[in-house]
Structure formats: C-alpha cells, structure tokens
Amino acid sequence: MTADIAENRAEVQSRTLTAVLNARVGQVYGPGTGIDGLVRLSGGASRETWSFDALLPDGRRLPLILKRDPLDEIDPGDADVNLGIDRWTEGRLMQLAREAGVPAPEVPFFLDADDRTSAGFVSQRLEGEALGRRIVREDEFTQARAKLAFQCGEAAARFHAILLDKLPPLRNLPVAAALDYNQGVIDAFGQPHAGFEYAFRWLRERLELAGDRLTLCHGDYRNGNLLVDHAGLAGVLDWELGHLGNPISDLGWICIRAWRYGYYDNPVGGFGAVEDLLDGYEAGGGGRVSLETLRFWEVFGCMRWGVICMTLAFAHLEGRERSVEKVSIGRRAVEGEYDLLQLVD
C-alpha cells in the first residue's frame, strides 16, 4: 500500500512538472515548443535532478537538465543543506563561469517557486562521461587523461578570476573559521579520532601557508563533478557548494586520495600530475602555486572529507536518515584518517 501511494505521488509530481515545463519552454523558445522524455535522475536529497528535451517547432531537440529544490522534507543535518546555496545562485554561478571561459553548461532559464513547483534552473545537457571510475580506467579516455589535469587547472583559474562584484551573495568562511567549524562537528560526535585531531593541530600551526586570497570557489571541484569527452574537459558540473574562500582549496580538493578511484599514483583525480594542474592554473591566469601551499589545502581537503564521512555515518546511526549509502560512505572516515597521517607525517 505504501509503495502504491509513493508511486502515485511520483506520477502526480511528474505530470505537474511536465505542465510547468511545457509552459516555460513555450515562453523561452516560442509558441509550439513542448517537452519530451522527462525522467528523474538519481541525486542528492537536497535537490532534484530531471532530464528532458525541449521540442522546438522546427523539429529540433534541445537536451536539457532541470535542477530544483526538493518538494519533500529534507534532513536538516545534510551537509549540502547547511553549506549549500539555493538553485538560483547555483545557476547564476554556472552562467558566470561560462562567461569567464569555463566549460560549463549554458543556463537558458530558471523556475520560480509557486504552488506547482519549487525553485530551480534549467541547463544544457552536455555530452560526455561524469563517472570518475570510468574516466580513470577506460581506454577511450586515454588521450583525454593526458591533458585533463592541465585543463582542470586552467578552468579553475578562470572561475577564480570572476570579479567579486559580479557574484551573487555567497557564504564566506575563512580558513581559521572553517577549521573551528569542522573541529566542532567532530567534537560533537564524542568519539576519539587521533588522526583528525593531529590534522587540526598541523593545519593551525601552518595557517600562513593558506594565503589570504578571496575568490569564488567551486566547493566540490573533483573527479566525479567533471564531464569528460575524448578531447578532455567538457564541463564543470555541480556548483551547489559554491562560496567565497581561498581558491587553492579547490586545487587541494581535487588532489585528495578519495577522488583518485584507486589510481593513487596520479594525484590529480586519479588521472594526472600535480605539475600539470599547477601549469594549467598558471596558464589560465591564476599565478604560480607553491607545492607547500597545495599540500596545506590537500591536508585541509582530506580532513574535510573525513568530517563529511562522519556526518553521513551519524545521520544513519542517530536514526535521522536510515541509509545504506550514507553509512557505507561514513565507514570511509577511517580511510581519511589514514590518508591524513600519510600526508602530515
């Protein structure tokens, strides 16, 4: 009975959304435009992702993606809820990144929240591969991998260069405050984690390495949020953790072991070398980054990932959200501790 109710509810939501999108594409692309192939994709609990095509009167199809806020209640302890941005801001960041020369999807229109839909934005559905394991392993991406780290550095430099006065309002958490926040999260669990405690101390003793630049940061710049084709980087996706911060945090994040998918000898996302990443960043106008500074932010990123794993685990253990996925990711917190001890040793 419960399954039937959930299925009927999903059908009603799909029909309602179809009507909303049919009306909206008619406004954007002209009378006679409709949609086809609307299907919900898997994604995080803090947003819904839908794929569909806009059918133009001349017969052309425009492949599109809708990201909108969920209609259902979400877990207030979800990291994406606490640290994320709204859908309008996310879509606007993608527009600004594209204008800056970053391979980001075009965002042609937004949805306003009303009695039929939550707020969201529609973006171009690009061709390419986003699964990190396939990107690092498949032979079809061999040529792409050879240039991908450089391209990632170059793209990061471009979105880091977007002028602050062009950006929508964003959360700003300086590095010292970010350390306090993450240590507070760990302490609240009431469990001893020597690896994390040592990392907090190591980072606090080296805060001068962080630097004081303040730019737009992607917030989740890694293998898994990149779209790759045979030519290399085809798109930078998933901007929902965009914020103001130190730009090198993005470069450190893409280098942590968790995003290498077993290819640990390739420090950048499992596909490239640090030297190529930094060369690309310099070529894109971001300046030369020292290895010491990058290492600081890699340690910070590894600590941050461990805290995220712990948060997901306790969402399950405390009964806020029973989820095999969350608890399985949560178990990886010990990997983060091991990685931290290797980095700071």
C-alpha positions in Angstrom: 0.0 0.0 0.0 2.8 2.4 0.9 4.6 1.7 -2.3 1.4 2.3 -4.3 1.0 5.7 -2.6 4.6 6.7 -3.3 4.2 5.6 -6.9 1.0 7.6 -7.4 2.6 10.6 -5.8 5.6 10.4 -8.1 3.3 10.2 -11.1 1.4 13.3 -10.0 4.6 15.2 -9.5 5.8 14.2 -12.9 2.6 15.3 -14.6 2.6 18.6 -12.8 6.2 19.2 -13.6 5.6 18.3 -17.3 2.8 21.0 -17.4 5.1 23.6 -15.7 8.0 22.9 -18.2 5.7 22.9 -21.2 4.5 26.3 -20.3 8.0 27.6 -19.5 9.7 26.4 -22.7 6.9 28.0 -24.7 7.8 31.3 -23.1 11.5 30.9 -23.6 11.7 29.3 -27.1 8.4 30.4 -28.6 4.8 29.1 -29.0 4.5 25.5 -30.1 7.5 24.4 -28.1 7.0 21.4 -25.8 9.0 18.8 -23.8 9.6 15.1 -24.2 11.3 12.4 -22.2 11.1 13.8 -18.7 12.8 11.5 -16.3 14.1 12.0 -12.8 17.8 11.2 -12.3 19.5 9.9 -9.1 20.9 12.6 -7.0 21.3 14.1 -3.5 18.4 14.5 -1.1 18.9 18.3 -1.1 17.9 18.7 -4.7 16.0 17.0 -7.6 17.6 16.5 -11.0 15.5 15.8 -14.1 16.4 15.2 -17.7 14.2 16.2 -20.7 14.3 17.5 -24.2 12.7 20.7 -25.4 11.0 20.1 -28.8 11.1 23.2 -31.0 8.5 23.9 -33.7 11.1 23.4 -36.4 11.8 19.8 -35.2 15.0 20.4 -33.3 15.6 18.9 -29.9 17.4 20.7 -27.1 18.8 18.3 -24.5 18.2 19.9 -21.0 18.6 19.3 -17.3 16.4 20.7 -14.5 17.8 21.0 -11.0 15.3 22.1 -8.4 14.8 22.2 -4.7 13.0 19.0 -3.4 9.3 19.0 -2.8 9.8 16.6 0.2 11.2 17.5 3.6 14.9 17.1 3.8 17.3 16.2 6.6 18.5 19.5 8.2 21.7 17.7 9.1 22.6 17.1 5.5 25.9 18.8 4.7 24.6 20.2 1.4 21.7 21.8 3.3 24.0 23.5 5.8 26.7 24.6 3.4 24.9 24.7 0.0 23.4 27.5 -2.0 19.9 27.9 -3.5 19.2 26.9 -7.0 19.0 30.4 -8.4 22.5 31.2 -7.1 23.9 27.9 -8.4 22.5 28.6 -11.9 23.9 32.1 -11.8 27.4 30.8 -10.9 27.2 28.5 -13.9 26.3 31.4 -16.1 29.2 33.5 -14.8 31.7 30.6 -15.1 30.6 30.1 -18.8 31.1 33.8 -19.5 34.6 33.5 -18.0 35.6 30.8 -20.4 35.0 27.8 -18.2 33.4 24.8 -20.0 30.2 25.0 -18.0 26.7 24.2 -19.3 24.6 27.0 -20.6 21.7 28.0 -18.3 18.8 29.3 -20.5 16.2 29.8 -17.8 15.0 29.5 -14.2 11.9 28.3 -12.5 10.3 30.4 -9.7 8.7 28.6 -6.8 4.9 28.6 -6.8 2.1 26.2 -5.8 3.1 23.7 -8.5 6.9 23.6 -8.3 9.9 24.5 -6.2 12.6 26.9 -7.4 15.1 25.6 -9.9 17.1 26.2 -13.1 17.5 24.6 -16.4 20.8 23.9 -18.1 22.2 22.4 -21.3 22.7 18.7 -21.1 26.2 18.2 -22.4 27.7 15.0 -23.9 30.4 13.3 -22.0 31.3 11.0 -19.1 31.0 12.1 -15.5 31.6 8.8 -13.7 35.1 9.1 -12.1 35.9 5.4 -12.3 35.3 5.3 -16.0 37.3 8.4 -16.6 40.4 7.0 -14.9 40.1 3.4 -16.3 38.5 3.3 -19.7 40.8 3.2 -22.8 38.5 5.6 -24.7 39.7 8.4 -22.3 43.4 7.7 -22.6 44.1 10.8 -24.8 41.8 12.9 -22.6 43.6 11.9 -19.4 46.9 13.2 -20.8 45.6 16.8 -20.9 42.9 16.7 -18.2 44.9 17.9 -15.2 46.2 20.9 -17.1 42.7 21.7 -18.3 41.3 21.4 -14.8 43.9 23.9 -13.6 43.2 26.3 -16.4 39.4 26.2 -15.8 39.9 26.7 -12.1 42.0 29.8 -12.7 39.2 31.2 -14.9 36.4 30.9 -12.5 38.6 32.0 -9.6 39.2 35.2 -11.6 35.5 36.2 -11.8 35.2 39.6 -10.2 33.7 39.6 -6.7 31.2 42.4 -7.5 29.7 40.2 -10.3 28.9 37.4 -7.9 25.5 36.9 -6.1 25.7 36.9 -2.3 27.7 33.9 -1.1 28.8 32.4 2.2 32.3 33.3 3.3 34.1 31.1 5.8 37.8 32.0 6.3 40.2 29.1 6.8 40.5 29.6 10.6 36.7 29.7 11.0 36.4 26.6 8.7 38.8 24.7 11.0 36.8 25.7 14.0 33.6 24.6 12.3 34.9 21.2 11.3 36.5 20.6 14.6 33.2 21.4 16.3 31.5 18.8 14.1 34.0 16.1 15.1 33.9 17.0 18.8 30.1 16.8 18.8 30.3 13.1 18.0 32.1 12.4 21.3 34.5 9.9 19.8 38.3 9.9 19.8 39.8 10.3 16.4 43.5 10.9 16.8 44.1 11.3 13.0 41.7 14.2 12.7 43.0 15.8 15.9 46.5 15.7 14.7 45.4 17.2 11.3 43.7 20.1 13.0 46.8 20.9 15.0 49.0 20.5 11.9 46.8 22.9 9.9 46.6 25.5 12.7 50.4 25.6 13.1 50.7 26.3 9.3 47.9 28.8 8.7 50.3 31.2 7.0 50.6 28.7 4.1 46.9 29.1 3.4 47.3 32.5 1.9 44.8 35.3 2.1 43.2 35.4 -1.4 39.4 35.5 -1.6 37.6 34.4 -4.7 34.7 32.3 -5.9 35.3 28.7 -5.0 33.5 25.8 -6.6 33.5 23.9 -3.3 33.4 20.4 -4.8 35.9 20.6 -7.7 36.9 16.9 -8.2 36.7 13.9 -10.5 33.1 13.0 -10.4 31.9 16.6 -10.9 33.7 16.9 -14.2 32.3 16.0 -17.6 35.0 14.5 -19.9 34.9 13.6 -23.6 37.6 12.4 -26.0 39.1 16.0 -26.1 39.3 16.3 -22.3 37.4 18.6 -20.0 33.9 19.1 -21.5 32.1 20.6 -18.5 32.4 21.6 -14.9 29.2 20.5 -13.1 27.5 20.7 -9.6 28.1 24.2 -8.3 25.8 23.8 -5.3 28.6 24.3 -2.8 29.9 27.5 -4.4 31.2 30.0 -1.8 33.8 32.7 -1.2 37.1 31.3 0.0 40.7 30.6 -0.8 41.0 29.5 -4.4 43.7 26.9 -3.7 41.2 25.0 -1.6 39.7 23.8 -4.9 43.0 22.6 -6.2 43.7 20.7 -2.9 40.3 19.1 -3.0 40.8 17.6 -6.5 44.0 16.1 -5.3 42.8 14.1 -2.2 43.1 10.3 -2.5 39.3 9.8 -2.2 38.8 11.1 -5.7 41.5 9.0 -7.4 39.4 5.8 -7.6 42.3 3.5 -6.9 44.8 5.2 -9.2 46.8 6.7 -6.3 49.9 7.3 -8.4 48.0 10.0 -10.3 47.5 12.7 -7.6 45.1 14.8 -9.6 41.8 13.0 -9.7 43.4 9.7 -10.5 44.2 10.9 -14.0 47.0 13.5 -13.8 50.1 15.0 -12.2 50.3 17.9 -9.8 52.8 19.7 -12.1 50.2 19.7 -15.0 47.5 21.0 -12.7 49.7 23.9 -11.5 50.9 24.6 -15.0 47.4 24.9 -16.2 46.4 27.1 -13.3 49.3 29.5 -14.1 48.5 29.4 -17.9 44.9 30.3 -17.0 46.0 33.4 -15.1 45.8 32.1 -11.6 49.5 32.6 -10.8 52.1 30.1 -9.6 51.1 28.0 -6.7 53.7 26.5 -4.4 53.8 22.8 -3.6 53.7 23.7 0.1 50.5 25.7 -0.3 48.9 23.0 -2.3 49.9 20.4 0.3 48.3 22.5 3.0 45.0 22.6 1.1 45.2 18.9 0.3 45.5 18.1 4.0 42.6 20.5 4.7 40.5 18.8 2.0 41.3 15.3 3.4 40.2 16.5 6.8 37.0 18.0 5.4 36.2 14.7 3.6 36.7 12.8 6.8 34.3 15.1 8.6 31.7 14.7 5.8 32.0 10.9 6.1 31.5 11.1 9.9 28.5 13.3 9.4 26.9 10.9 7.0 27.6 7.9 9.3 25.9 9.6 12.2 22.9 10.6 10.2 22.3 6.9 9.9 23.4 5.9 13.4 21.3 8.5 15.1 18.3 7.5 13.1 17.8 10.8 11.3 18.0 9.1 8.0 18.4 5.3 7.7 20.5 4.9 4.5 22.8 2.1 3.4 24.6 4.7 1.1 25.2 7.1 3.9 26.6 4.5 6.4 28.8 2.9 3.7 30.3 6.3 2.9 30.6 7.0 6.6 32.8 4.0 7.1 35.4 5.7 4.9 36.2 8.2 7.6 38.9 5.8 8.8 40.4 6.0 5.3 40.5 9.8 5.7 42.4 9.4 9.0 44.9 7.1 7.4 45.4 9.5 4.4 45.9 12.4 6.8 48.6 10.6 8.7 50.4 9.8 5.4 50.2 13.4 4.3 51.4 15.1 7.6 54.0 12.5 8.5 
